Amino acid sequence: MKIESITLHHISLPLVAPFETSFGRETERPCILVEMRAGGLTGWGECVAGAGPWYAYETIGTAWHIISEFLAPMVVGQEFTSPEALAERFSAVRGHAMARAAVEAAFWDLAARVRGVSLAHLIGATRERVAVGVSVGIEPTLDAQLASVARFVEAGYARVKLKIKPGWDVAMVRAVRERWPDLLLQVDANSAYTLADAPIFREFDEMNLLLIEQPLHHEDIVDHARLQAQLRTPICLDESIHSPDHARWALDIDACRVINIKAGRVGGLTAARQIHDLCAARGIPVWCGGMLETNVGRAANLALAALPNFTLPGDISASARYYHSDIATPDFVLNADSTISVPQEPGLGVVVLPERLRAVQVRQLTIGYSEVQNS
C-alpha cells in the first residue's frame, strides 16, 4: 500500500472540567491528528504529546516539527506491506515516540480498513469488552476530592485512580479508602517523589491498593527496584518505560510488578504489542493508560487493551468524561459492568466529523508527493 499524503491537524479541545496532576492543571487538551491517505482510503492516528514538556519532553510543537519535517517525508510516496514495516522505517529516529506512534497508528487504521477488519482483530485482540476505570485529578479540598470520586463511583466506574503529589497523598487516600473500603483503588504520582519518601509508600501498604504508579523519577528503574523491595503493593511503571528494551530492563531487576502500556509513550502499537507479549511471558500484568485522548485515540486504546494480558482495568473512560463534543463519532459509553465495548467495524471504528474538526482546529499542514500546503 502506497502512502499518498499525510495531513496534520493541530486541534485544541476544552475539557469538561479542569484536570490536575502533580504537573499542573489543564483546562484544554491540544493534540495532533494524523490523516493518512492511500488507495482511496483514509486512516487516522492521534499524537498524545501535550502543550508543554511536563509528562514527557515531547510537545505539540516538537511533534509537529518531527512529523512534518522527518517522519512524513520518510513515508509519503513509499509503499509498505505492513504497519510493522512502517515502524521499522522509523527505527533510525531516536526518541520522539509520540510522533512516531501517531503516524504508525494512522497506517494501522488504513491496514485494517483495507482488509475489512477491525483494528482489534488485526492486532490479535481477544475481547469484545474492556474493563475500564477512571483517573481522578487533584481537587482543592478533601471534601471536593471525595465528591469527585463519588460522582464517578455513582456513574458506574469500578476502579478509581487517584493522582497524588507531596502533601496530597496518605491522608487523602486513606479518606477515600475509608469511604469506599471495597473499591478497586490505585494511585499515580507522576514521578513526584524520591526514594527518601519511602515511608509514605510503606503507609500505602495498609490501604489495599491495586498498585502505586510511577512514584519516582521519570527515567528511573534502579531506585524503583529499591523501593519495590520495601513494599508489598506492586509498583507500576509508566514514564520510565519508553520501549520494549526498557520494559525488559525493568523486569530484569524487579523494578516493577505491573506495567502501564501507552502506545504513544512507547512509539506505537507495534512496540506496545511487544511489551504486552514480554510481560505475558514473564507473568507480569499490564493495563492501558490514557492521555485524555479524543475518540480517535480512545478507539486505538480499546483495541490495544483487548489483548489477553491486559488484565487490569485501563484508563479508557467514556467519551463524556473529558469532552462535551468529540471530533469523532460514535462516542464511547460505560457499560453497566464498568467496561467499554471494543469497536468491531473496519479500522478504528470511528468517523472523524469534518465540521467538528474545523471548529477546534488551530492549524493544518498537508505533505504530498512533492508539495507542502499550509492553511
Beta strands, then each sheet from edge to edge (+ up, - down):
strand 1: 5-21
strand 2: 24-38
strand 3: 41-47
strand 4: 129-131
strand 5: 134-136
strand 6: 159-163
strand 7: 184-188
strand 8: 212-213
strand 9: 235-237
strand 10: 258-261
strand 11: 286-288
strand 12: 328-329
strand 13: 339-341
strand 14: 351-352
strand 15: 361-367
strand 16: 372-374
sheet 1: 3+ 2- 1+ 15- 16+
sheet 2: 4+ 13-
sheet 3: 5+ 6+ 7+ 8+ 9+ 10+ 11+
sheet 4: 12+ 14-
end
